[in-house]
Amino acid sequence: MAFLRIFSLILSVVTLLACGGRAQLSPDFYATCPNLQRIVSDAVREAIDQELRVAASVLRLFFHDCFVNGCDGSLLLDDTSTFTGEKSAFPNRNSVRGFEVIDRIKSRVECECSGTVSCADILALAARDGVALMGGPTWTVPLGRRDARTASHCDANAQLPSPTATLPTLISMFAAKGLSSRDMVALSGAHTIGFAQCANFRARIYNETNINPILAANGRGVCPPSGGDTNLAAMDLQTPNRFDNNYYTNLLTRAGCFTRTRSCSTMGGWTGWLGFTVAELMLS
């Protein structure tokens, strides 16, 4: 499937954000820890067996880490007396999850190779394995990142896209990271295994008319007009637990307009461009 191939290629590029290029990273960086990838894969599989949503959670955790000053594990840091970190920033607060999965993997890796593997690399591997275990692509992860020692609450608020961001704003924010609009649309396909909180799609399902009636009915079933802000609805109604291209087919039929990447009510003249880009990703 073309989309899966393109997604894996683009995400492999994302893993290089703020890492100084490929020369400093290598898939064989941890030659002294030969069981690393097996340990990570086994732990991710166990976590998904306990809760299918873990794959989407870890992938989102990875993206939110990478999008703010690079894939350095800074999102994993708790606040200290010297800085307020990214965890409590508005786009992450009561939203990003999966920290306990990374902590568990780190503990197992430390038993095997103490003081060797960075949390940033563990997160990158776990995100890749979660996608693969849900039927998505796999890709080679360049390794050798160093963990951040500090994190920026302000940078997270400024750099992470808002749920209400318009499409032109999103394109601009991705461009600032060296990612094209096509890259942005491809990466948004990861929402095929994602879930949205009621607070982020209530206005869409109750106030908009340009919406697939099945989507609206399903959304209203879990999201009342008031209250229940953290109630969840799958972004892919057909195969919420499989990494496929249904996110895009839903988008083209107005059945995937929950969050910022599908803000149909604010697309205006961009609708045709988005449809063309989606079709290109699905068929190329």
C-alpha positions as CSV (number, residue, x, y, z in Angstrom):
1,M,0.0,0.0,0.0
2,A,1.6,3.3,-1.2
3,F,0.5,5.3,1.9
4,L,2.2,2.8,4.3
5,R,5.5,3.0,2.4
6,I,5.4,6.8,2.2
7,F,4.5,7.1,5.9
8,S,7.4,4.9,7.0
9,L,9.8,6.9,4.8
10,I,8.6,10.3,6.2
11,L,8.6,9.1,9.8
12,S,12.2,7.8,9.3
13,V,13.1,11.4,8.4
14,V,11.2,12.8,11.4
15,T,13.4,10.7,13.7
16,L,16.4,12.8,12.5
17,L,14.9,16.1,13.6
18,A,17.4,18.2,15.5
19,C,19.9,15.3,15.5
20,G,22.5,16.9,13.4
21,G,21.9,14.7,10.3
22,R,22.5,11.1,9.6
23,A,26.3,11.0,10.2
24,Q,25.9,10.9,14.0
25,L,23.2,8.2,14.0
26,S,23.4,4.5,13.0
27,P,21.0,1.5,13.3
28,D,24.0,-0.3,14.8
29,F,24.9,2.3,17.4
30,Y,24.1,-0.1,20.3
31,A,26.3,-3.0,19.1
32,T,27.1,-3.7,22.7
33,C,23.4,-4.2,23.5
34,P,22.5,-6.8,20.8
35,N,19.1,-7.7,22.4
36,L,17.8,-4.1,22.5
37,Q,15.3,-4.3,19.7
38,R,13.9,-7.6,20.8
39,I,13.4,-6.3,24.3
40,V,11.6,-3.2,23.0
41,S,9.4,-5.2,20.6
42,D,8.5,-7.8,23.2
43,A,7.5,-5.1,25.7
44,V,5.5,-3.2,23.2
45,R,3.7,-6.3,22.2
46,E,2.8,-7.1,25.8
47,A,1.5,-3.6,26.4
48,I,-0.7,-3.7,23.2
49,D,-2.0,-7.1,24.3
50,Q,-3.2,-5.4,27.5
51,E,-4.6,-2.3,25.8
52,L,-4.8,-1.9,22.0
53,R,-4.8,1.9,22.3
54,V,-1.1,1.8,23.5
55,A,0.2,1.7,20.0
56,A,-1.5,5.0,19.1
57,S,-0.5,6.5,22.4
58,V,3.2,5.8,22.1
59,L,3.2,7.0,18.5
60,R,1.6,10.3,19.5
61,L,4.0,10.5,22.4
62,F,6.9,10.1,20.0
63,F,5.5,12.7,17.6
64,H,5.0,15.3,20.3
65,D,8.5,14.7,21.5
66,C,10.0,15.1,18.1
67,F,8.0,18.2,17.1
68,V,9.4,20.2,20.0
69,N,13.2,20.7,19.6
70,G,13.7,17.3,18.1
71,C,13.5,13.6,19.1
72,D,15.4,14.0,22.4
73,G,13.1,12.5,24.9
74,S,12.4,15.9,26.5
75,L,8.7,15.1,26.7
76,L,9.5,12.3,29.1
77,L,11.0,14.6,31.7
78,D,9.1,15.6,34.8
79,D,9.1,19.1,36.1
80,T,12.0,20.1,38.4
81,S,12.9,23.0,40.6
82,T,14.8,24.5,37.6
83,F,12.3,24.1,34.8
84,T,8.7,23.4,33.9
85,G,8.7,20.8,31.2
86,E,6.6,19.8,28.3
87,K,4.3,17.3,30.0
88,S,2.1,20.0,31.5
89,A,2.0,22.2,28.3
90,F,-1.5,22.7,27.0
91,P,-1.2,20.4,24.0
92,N,0.1,17.6,26.2
93,R,-1.8,18.1,29.5
94,N,-4.3,15.3,30.1
95,S,-3.7,14.2,26.6
96,V,-0.3,12.4,25.9
97,R,0.0,9.0,27.5
98,G,2.1,5.9,27.3
99,F,4.9,7.1,29.7
100,E,4.6,4.0,31.8
101,V,5.3,1.8,28.7
102,I,8.6,3.7,28.0
103,D,9.5,3.5,31.7
104,R,8.9,-0.3,31.7
105,I,11.0,-0.8,28.6
106,K,13.8,1.4,30.0
107,S,13.9,-0.8,33.2
108,R,14.2,-3.9,31.1
109,V,16.9,-2.5,28.9
110,E,18.9,-1.3,31.9
111,C,18.9,-4.8,33.3
112,E,20.5,-6.0,30.0
113,C,22.7,-3.0,29.2
114,S,23.1,-0.6,32.1
115,G,23.7,3.0,31.3
116,T,23.8,2.5,27.5
117,V,20.6,3.2,25.7
118,S,18.9,6.6,25.7
119,C,15.2,7.0,26.5
120,A,14.9,9.0,23.3
121,D,16.0,6.0,21.2
122,I,13.7,3.6,23.2
123,L,10.7,5.9,22.4
124,A,11.7,5.9,18.7
125,L,11.9,2.1,18.6
126,A,8.7,1.6,20.6
127,A,6.7,3.9,18.2
128,R,8.0,2.0,15.2
129,D,7.2,-1.4,16.7
130,G,3.7,-0.2,17.8
131,V,2.8,0.8,14.2
132,A,4.1,-2.5,12.8
133,L,2.2,-4.6,15.4
134,M,-1.0,-2.9,14.3
135,G,-0.5,-3.9,10.7
136,G,1.4,-0.9,9.6
137,P,4.9,-0.5,8.0
138,T,8.2,-0.9,9.7
139,W,11.3,1.1,9.1
140,T,14.9,1.3,10.1
141,V,15.5,3.6,13.2
142,P,18.8,5.4,13.2
143,L,20.1,5.3,16.8
144,G,22.4,7.2,19.0
145,R,20.3,10.1,20.3
146,R,21.3,11.7,23.6
147,D,18.6,12.3,26.1
148,A,17.7,15.9,26.8
149,R,18.5,17.2,30.3
150,T,15.9,20.0,30.2
151,A,12.6,20.7,28.6
152,S,10.6,23.8,27.6
153,H,7.0,24.3,28.6
154,C,6.9,27.5,26.4
155,D,8.3,25.7,23.4
156,A,5.8,22.9,23.6
157,N,2.9,25.5,23.8
158,A,4.4,27.4,20.8
159,Q,5.4,24.6,18.5
160,L,2.8,21.9,18.9
161,P,-0.3,22.4,16.6
162,S,-3.5,23.4,18.3
163,P,-6.6,21.2,17.9
164,T,-8.3,24.3,16.3
165,A,-5.4,25.2,13.9
166,T,-6.4,25.9,10.3
167,L,-4.9,24.0,7.4
168,P,-2.7,26.9,6.3
169,T,-1.4,27.3,9.9
170,L,-0.6,23.6,10.0
171,I,1.3,23.7,6.7
172,S,3.3,26.6,8.1
173,M,4.1,24.9,11.3
174,F,5.3,21.7,9.5
175,A,7.3,23.8,7.1
176,A,9.2,25.3,10.1
177,K,10.3,21.7,10.8
178,G,11.5,21.1,7.3
179,L,8.4,19.0,6.4
180,S,6.3,19.6,3.3
181,S,2.5,19.8,3.1
182,R,2.6,16.3,1.6
183,D,4.7,15.1,4.5
184,M,2.1,16.6,6.8
185,V,-0.8,14.8,5.2
186,A,1.1,11.5,5.1
187,L,1.9,11.8,8.8
188,S,-1.7,12.6,9.7
189,G,-2.6,9.2,8.4
190,A,-1.3,7.9,11.7
191,H,-4.7,8.9,13.1
192,T,-6.0,5.7,11.6
193,I,-5.4,4.1,15.0
194,G,-6.1,7.2,17.0
195,F,-8.9,8.3,19.2
196,A,-10.2,11.8,19.8
197,Q,-11.5,13.4,23.0
198,C,-15.0,14.7,23.0
199,A,-13.8,18.2,23.8
200,N,-12.0,18.3,20.5
201,F,-14.9,17.3,18.2
202,R,-18.1,18.3,20.0
203,A,-18.5,21.5,18.0
204,R,-18.0,19.6,14.8
205,I,-20.7,17.0,15.4
206,Y,-23.3,19.3,16.8
207,N,-22.7,22.6,14.9
208,E,-21.5,21.7,11.5
209,T,-23.6,20.6,8.5
210,N,-20.7,19.5,6.2
211,I,-20.3,16.2,8.0
212,N,-21.0,12.5,7.3
213,P,-24.2,11.6,9.1
214,I,-22.8,8.3,10.3
215,L,-19.8,10.1,11.8
216,A,-22.1,12.6,13.5
217,A,-24.3,9.9,14.9
218,N,-21.4,7.8,16.2
219,G,-19.8,10.9,17.8
220,R,-23.0,12.0,19.5
221,G,-23.3,8.5,20.9
222,V,-20.2,9.0,23.0
223,C,-20.1,12.8,23.3
224,P,-23.0,14.6,24.9
225,P,-23.7,18.3,24.2
226,S,-22.1,19.1,27.6
227,G,-19.9,17.1,29.9
228,G,-17.9,14.0,29.1
229,D,-15.0,16.1,27.7
230,T,-12.5,13.2,27.9
231,N,-14.9,10.6,26.3
232,L,-13.2,8.9,23.4
233,A,-14.2,8.1,19.8
234,A,-12.2,6.3,17.2
235,M,-11.0,8.4,14.3
236,D,-11.3,5.4,12.0
237,L,-14.8,3.9,12.5
238,Q,-14.2,0.9,10.2
239,T,-10.8,-0.5,11.5
240,P,-9.8,1.5,14.6
241,N,-7.2,-1.1,15.6
242,R,-5.5,-1.6,12.3
243,F,-3.0,0.7,10.7
244,D,-4.4,1.2,7.2
245,N,-5.5,4.0,4.8
246,N,-9.1,4.2,6.0
247,Y,-8.3,7.5,7.6
248,Y,-8.0,8.9,4.1
249,T,-11.0,7.2,2.6
250,N,-13.0,8.6,5.6
251,L,-11.6,12.0,5.0
252,L,-12.7,12.0,1.4
253,T,-16.3,11.0,2.4
254,R,-16.5,13.7,5.1
255,A,-16.3,10.9,7.7
256,G,-13.0,11.8,9.3
257,C,-13.3,15.4,10.4
258,F,-12.7,15.1,14.1
259,T,-9.5,16.9,14.7
260,R,-7.2,19.7,13.4
261,T,-5.8,17.7,10.5
262,R,-9.3,17.3,9.2
263,S,-10.8,20.7,10.2
264,C,-13.3,20.6,7.3
265,S,-15.2,23.6,8.5
266,T,-12.1,25.7,8.2
267,M,-10.6,24.3,5.0
268,G,-12.4,26.6,2.6
269,G,-10.5,26.7,-0.7
270,W,-8.0,24.1,0.5
271,T,-10.5,21.3,0.3
272,G,-9.6,20.5,-3.4
273,W,-5.9,20.6,-2.6
274,L,-6.3,18.2,0.3
275,G,-8.4,15.8,-1.7
276,F,-5.8,15.7,-4.4
277,T,-3.0,15.1,-1.9
278,V,-4.8,12.3,-0.2
279,A,-5.6,10.7,-3.5
280,E,-2.0,11.0,-4.5
281,L,-0.8,9.3,-1.3
282,M,-3.3,6.5,-1.7
283,L,-2.5,5.8,-5.4
284,S,1.2,6.7,-5.9
